[in-house]
Amino acid sequence: MTSTVTMFGEPVTRPDTVADREGFLTDGYTPLSCGTCGVDVQVRKNSREQTSIQWCGAAARCEVFAADGGASALRATCPRLMESIARAAKLGTIPLPAESATDTAETEERQKK
């Protein structure tokens, strides 16, 4: 790998930067198959509301994306896949991070409304 430098003269490919990037892209992900079409993804829940999805195969295998001609960039995600993710999170297959006291208080406040 050729090392390039930033405008500050620091190498872009510093080992710690590469390790951080690799960790961000792979740590905490859980393999999951869509319950409808079986497409494989890697899923990480950073909170109950936020979900990161890494597609392992072609999005064109997804029935919803295929109906759009495989134009997955035109959709935020597949609603059927999101149902599979929600179900897996509810069953504990996809771990949720521990809630902070602030998150818990906000959740309780929303439930009161």
Secondary structure as UniProt FT lines:
FT   TURN            7..8
FT   TURN            12..13
FT   HELIX           15..26
FT   TURN            27..28
FT   STRAND          30..33
FT   TURN            35..37
FT   STRAND          40..45
FT   STRAND          51..55
FT   HELIX           59..61
FT   HELIX           63..67
FT   TURN            68..69
FT   HELIX           72..74
FT   HELIX           79..91
FT   HELIX           101..112
//
